Amino acid sequence: QVQLVQSGAEVRKPGASVKVSCKASGYTFTGYYIHWVRHAPGQGLEWLGWINPNRGDTNYAQKFQGRVTMTRDTSISTAYMELNRLTSDDTAVYYCTSQAASFDPWGQGTLVTVSS
Amino acid sequence: SYELTQPPSVSVSPGQTARITCSGDAFPKQYAYWYQVKPGQAPVVVIYRDTERPSGIPERFSGSSSGTIVTLTISGVQAEDEADYYCQSADSSSTVVFGGGTKLSVL
């Protein structure tokens, strides 16, 4: 079936970086954009950006420009999201999701905790 | 960028109709999408392209649009519908935005 499987939970110190992976299966990876969305505790959903797995072009939310990098490896149908200069405000569950008619499916989420 | 505005909370009794609005200047030029988020779970799309319902989503979920306001309607609300609901759209440069979310309480 169509699914996205993300890497496991991460703990980082302030100022560090984190890289989350998202492996697609059950569909043509290069056919649909991958978006990254995060959900911080007690907050709403927040969009970080997208990557076109076919060409590798990206579009980042203005808030994260200069701090986020989205890449992909088509040979293993995997997308990556790297976020740098982490602060406690970056503590959240990070999701990847594929865009067809809507954002569906979603990965299971990756909890990133930033704590000293 | 632009914003999507939702009420923070809506409360209804079981069997009643819940209506959650979302306003934004992007409408009606851009489509609206609605996602249901339950604690500890990934979001689930319940309405896409303003009014379309994905397979597997109960018929009691429907979407509508009027000018700059889109509405998610849940008819005959059930206890299992208690969740946070987010509207979502995009601008002409494919920048995505989510509304602030609405907590639906089933009393």
Boltz contact constraints between the chains, C-beta under 6 A:
constraints:
  - contact:
      token1: [A, 44]
      token2: [B, 100]
      max_distance: 6.0
  - contact:
      token1: [A, 44]
      token2: [B, 101]
      max_distance: 6.0
  - contact:
      token1: [A, 45]
      token2: [B, 86]
      max_distance: 6.0
  - contact:
      token1: [A, 45]
      token2: [B, 98]
      max_distance: 6.0
  - contact:
      token1: [A, 47]
      token2: [B, 96]
      max_distance: 6.0
  - contact:
      token1: [A, 59]
      token2: [B, 94]
      max_distance: 6.0
  - contact:
      token1: [A, 95]
      token2: [B, 42]
      max_distance: 6.0
  - contact:
      token1: [A, 101]
      token2: [B, 48]
      max_distance: 6.0
  - contact:
      token1: [A, 102]
      token2: [B, 33]
      max_distance: 6.0
  - contact:
      token1: [A, 102]
      token2: [B, 45]
      max_distance: 6.0
  - contact:
      token1: [A, 102]
      token2: [B, 48]
      max_distance: 6.0
  - contact:
      token1: [A, 104]
      token2: [B, 45]
      max_distance: 6.0
  - contact:
      token1: [A, 106]
      token2: [B, 42]
      max_distance: 6.0
  - contact:
      token1: [A, 106]
      token2: [B, 43]
      max_distance: 6.0
  - contact:
      token1: [A, 109]
      token2: [B, 42]
      max_distance: 6.0
